[in-house]
Amino acid sequence: MKRTIILLLIGFIGPLVCPAQVNPNLIQAGLDAITAATLTDAQVAAYTRQAVQQMDAKNPVASSSDPYAQRLSRIVSRHHTVGGLPINYKVYKVADVNAFATADGSVRVFKGLMDVMTDNELLAVMGHEIGHVIEHHSRDAMKSALRRSAVRNAAASQSGALGKLSRSQLGDLADYLAGASFSRKQETEADDYSYSFLKRNGYNVLALATSFEKLAKLSGGGKGGQVTQILSTHPDSKARAQRVRDRARKDGLAR
């Protein structure tokens, strides 16, 4: 059945073209579109794992003896499984203030973020990023990435500079991992997950608020590109910090 759908889609994309003349980029575009529509959580994890391996190869990863890696190991010692998902943590020795979590359970924390956050604030940020995975936001982002790949493949079938640029981007899903953007609703859900994670494990929930307040301060502190990435995925930091404080007061966890 799936093969029939693929053949029909190829026929739609390239009518009146014999199979030997069908552009492989157009075929791939059709396959990507189908994959995006039928992607399972297991497939998302498998695709993501490959992309994370590319990211790890391109970035300086702190060794187990590195002080940054040792600090992170200590911070997350109780949290190698979160929400039933096995988590693997690594530090990128990169000055950017950033962190991300992916659907395969990979959490990557940048040196720049560790330099400005306390231990509990780091847990709050990681809890937020893991929340995107637990709430399936990362799965949806992967689907969007595959849809974009289908569009790029279609563009790659054309001649000229645009086609060459598109071909150079095909299959590179790592690009979206550190900067996937989510809807306001998804960001709120991830905030709530982090809050509950901190509360459930006996941490100060206000660490989530102070992490947002630090990000808001950094955004106006001349750090430029070092904080652009994480701020693009954590908009309205001040408002979100206030929401956390209001909830903590309602829960009797803050004055």
MORAJO-V294177 format. One record per pair of residues at least 24 apart in sequence whose ideal C-beta (glycine too) atoms are under 10 Angstrom apart, sorted by the first residue. I is the first residue (numbers start at 1). J is the second residue. Records with the same first field share a line. If there is no record, write none. Layout:
I = J ; J
This chain:
2 = 34 ; 38
5 = 30 ; 34 ; 37 ; 38
6 = 30 ; 31 ; 33 ; 34
9 = 33 ; 34
13 = 154 ; 157
14 = 157
22 = 157
23 = 153 ; 154 ; 156 ; 157 ; 158
24 = 153 ; 156 ; 157
25 = 150 ; 152 ; 153 ; 154 ; 155 ; 156 ; 157 ; 158 ; 163 ; 166 ; 167 ; 170
26 = 150 ; 153 ; 154 ; 156 ; 157
27 = 153 ; 157
28 = 149 ; 150 ; 152 ; 153 ; 154 ; 156 ; 157 ; 170 ; 171
29 = 149 ; 150 ; 151 ; 152 ; 153 ; 154 ; 155 ; 156 ; 157 ; 170
30 = 150 ; 153 ; 154
31 = 146 ; 149 ; 150 ; 153
32 = 145 ; 146 ; 147 ; 148 ; 149 ; 150 ; 151 ; 152 ; 153 ; 154 ; 170 ; 171
33 = 146 ; 147 ; 149 ; 150 ; 151 ; 153 ; 154
34 = 146 ; 150
35 = 142 ; 143 ; 146 ; 147 ; 149 ; 150
36 = 142 ; 143 ; 144 ; 145 ; 146 ; 147 ; 148 ; 149 ; 150
37 = 143 ; 146 ; 147
38 = 143
39 = 139 ; 140 ; 142 ; 143 ; 146
40 = 139
41 = 103 ; 136 ; 138 ; 139 ; 142
42 = 103 ; 104
43 = 103 ; 139 ; 142 ; 146
44 = 102 ; 103 ; 104 ; 133 ; 136 ; 138 ; 139 ; 140 ; 141 ; 142 ; 143 ; 146
45 = 85 ; 102 ; 103 ; 104 ; 105 ; 106 ; 133 ; 138 ; 139 ; 142
46 = 103 ; 104
47 = 102 ; 103 ; 104 ; 142 ; 145 ; 146 ; 171 ; 173
48 = 102 ; 103 ; 104 ; 105 ; 106 ; 133 ; 138 ; 139 ; 141 ; 142 ; 145 ; 173 ; 174 ; 177
49 = 102 ; 103 ; 104 ; 105 ; 106
50 = 104 ; 171 ; 173 ; 174
51 = 102 ; 103 ; 104 ; 106 ; 142 ; 145 ; 171 ; 172 ; 173 ; 174 ; 175 ; 176 ; 177
52 = 88 ; 90 ; 100 ; 102 ; 103 ; 104 ; 105 ; 106 ; 107 ; 108 ; 173 ; 174 ; 177
53 = 104 ; 106 ; 174
54 = 171 ; 172 ; 173 ; 174 ; 175 ; 177
55 = 90 ; 92 ; 100 ; 102 ; 106 ; 108 ; 173 ; 174 ; 175 ; 177 ; 178
56 = 90 ; 92 ; 106 ; 108 ; 174
57 = 174
58 = 92 ; 174
59 = 90 ; 91 ; 92 ; 93 ; 94 ; 96 ; 108 ; 110 ; 174 ; 178
60 = 91 ; 92 ; 93 ; 94 ; 111
61 = 90 ; 91 ; 92 ; 93 ; 94 ; 108
62 = 90 ; 91 ; 92 ; 93 ; 109 ; 111 ; 114
63 = 91 ; 93
64 = 90
66 = 91 ; 93 ; 111
67 = 91 ; 114
68 = 92 ; 93 ; 109 ; 110 ; 111 ; 114 ; 115
69 = 93 ; 109
71 = 109 ; 114 ; 119 ; 122
72 = 107 ; 109 ; 114 ; 119 ; 122 ; 126
74 = 119
75 = 109 ; 114 ; 118 ; 119 ; 120 ; 122 ; 123 ; 126
76 = 107 ; 109 ; 119 ; 122 ; 123 ; 126
78 = 123 ; 201 ; 202
79 = 107 ; 123 ; 126 ; 127 ; 130 ; 197 ; 201
80 = 105
81 = 105
82 = 107 ; 126 ; 127 ; 130 ; 131 ; 133 ; 134 ; 193 ; 197 ; 201
83 = 130 ; 131 ; 133 ; 134 ; 135 ; 193 ; 197
84 = 134
85 = 130 ; 133 ; 134
87 = 126 ; 130 ; 133
89 = 126
92 = 178
94 = 178 ; 226
95 = 223 ; 225 ; 226
96 = 178 ; 223 ; 225 ; 226 ; 227 ; 228 ; 229 ; 230
97 = 125 ; 214 ; 215 ; 218 ; 219 ; 223 ; 225 ; 226 ; 227 ; 228 ; 229 ; 230 ; 231
98 = 125 ; 129 ; 178 ; 179 ; 226 ; 227 ; 228 ; 229 ; 230 ; 231 ; 232 ; 233
99 = 125 ; 126 ; 128 ; 129 ; 178 ; 229 ; 230 ; 233
100 = 125 ; 126 ; 129 ; 132 ; 133 ; 138 ; 176 ; 177 ; 178 ; 179 ; 180 ; 229 ; 230 ; 233
101 = 125 ; 126 ; 127 ; 128 ; 129 ; 130 ; 131 ; 132 ; 133 ; 134 ; 138 ; 177 ; 190
102 = 129 ; 130 ; 132 ; 133 ; 138 ; 141 ; 142 ; 173 ; 174 ; 176 ; 177 ; 178 ; 180
103 = 132 ; 133 ; 136 ; 137 ; 138 ; 139 ; 140 ; 141 ; 142 ; 177
104 = 133 ; 138
105 = 130 ; 133
106 = 133 ; 177
107 = 133
108 = 177 ; 178
110 = 178 ; 226 ; 229 ; 230
112 = 218 ; 223 ; 226 ; 227 ; 229 ; 230
113 = 211 ; 214 ; 215 ; 226 ; 227 ; 230
116 = 211 ; 214 ; 215 ; 217 ; 218 ; 223 ; 226 ; 227
117 = 207 ; 210 ; 211 ; 214 ; 215
118 = 204 ; 207 ; 210 ; 211 ; 214
119 = 203 ; 207
120 = 198 ; 203 ; 204 ; 205 ; 206 ; 207 ; 208 ; 210 ; 211
121 = 204 ; 206 ; 207 ; 208 ; 209 ; 210 ; 211 ; 212 ; 213 ; 214 ; 215
122 = 207 ; 211
123 = 194 ; 197 ; 198 ; 201 ; 203 ; 204 ; 207 ; 208 ; 211
124 = 191 ; 194 ; 195 ; 197 ; 198 ; 203 ; 204 ; 205 ; 206 ; 207 ; 208 ; 209 ; 210 ; 211 ; 212 ; 244
125 = 194 ; 207 ; 208 ; 211 ; 212 ; 214 ; 215 ; 230 ; 234
126 = 194 ; 197
127 = 190 ; 191 ; 193 ; 194 ; 195 ; 196 ; 197 ; 198 ; 200 ; 201 ; 203 ; 207 ; 208 ; 211
128 = 187 ; 189 ; 190 ; 191 ; 192 ; 193 ; 194 ; 195 ; 197 ; 208 ; 211 ; 212 ; 233 ; 234 ; 240
129 = 180 ; 190 ; 193 ; 194 ; 230 ; 233 ; 234
130 = 190 ; 193 ; 194 ; 197
131 = 186 ; 187 ; 189 ; 190 ; 191 ; 192 ; 193 ; 194 ; 195 ; 196 ; 197
132 = 180 ; 182 ; 186 ; 187 ; 189 ; 190 ; 193 ; 194 ; 233
133 = 190 ; 193
134 = 189 ; 190 ; 193 ; 197
135 = 182 ; 186 ; 189 ; 190 ; 192 ; 193
136 = 186 ; 189
137 = 180 ; 182 ; 183 ; 185 ; 186 ; 187 ; 189 ; 190
138 = 176 ; 177 ; 180 ; 182 ; 186
140 = 180 ; 182 ; 183 ; 186
141 = 173 ; 176 ; 177 ; 180 ; 181 ; 182 ; 186
142 = 173 ; 176 ; 177 ; 180
144 = 176 ; 180 ; 181
145 = 172 ; 173 ; 174 ; 175 ; 176 ; 177 ; 180
146 = 173
148 = 173 ; 175 ; 176
149 = 173
178 = 229 ; 230 ; 233
179 = 228 ; 229 ; 230 ; 232 ; 233
180 = 232 ; 233
181 = 232 ; 233 ; 235
182 = 233 ; 234 ; 235
184 = 235 ; 236 ; 240
187 = 233 ; 234 ; 235 ; 236 ; 240
188 = 240 ; 243
190 = 233 ; 234
191 = 234 ; 240 ; 241 ; 243 ; 244 ; 247
192 = 243 ; 244 ; 247
194 = 244
195 = 243 ; 244 ; 247 ; 248 ; 251 ; 253
198 = 244 ; 248 ; 253
199 = 247 ; 248 ; 251 ; 253
204 = 248 ; 253 ; 254
205 = 244 ; 245 ; 247 ; 248 ; 251 ; 253 ; 254
206 = 241 ; 244 ; 245 ; 248 ; 253 ; 254
207 = 244
208 = 240 ; 241 ; 243 ; 244 ; 245 ; 247 ; 248
209 = 237 ; 238 ; 240 ; 241 ; 242 ; 243 ; 244 ; 245 ; 246 ; 247 ; 248 ; 254
210 = 241 ; 244 ; 245
211 = 237 ; 240 ; 241 ; 244
212 = 236 ; 237 ; 238 ; 239 ; 240 ; 241 ; 242 ; 243 ; 244 ; 245
213 = 237 ; 238 ; 240 ; 241 ; 242 ; 244 ; 245
214 = 241
215 = 240 ; 241
216 = 240 ; 241
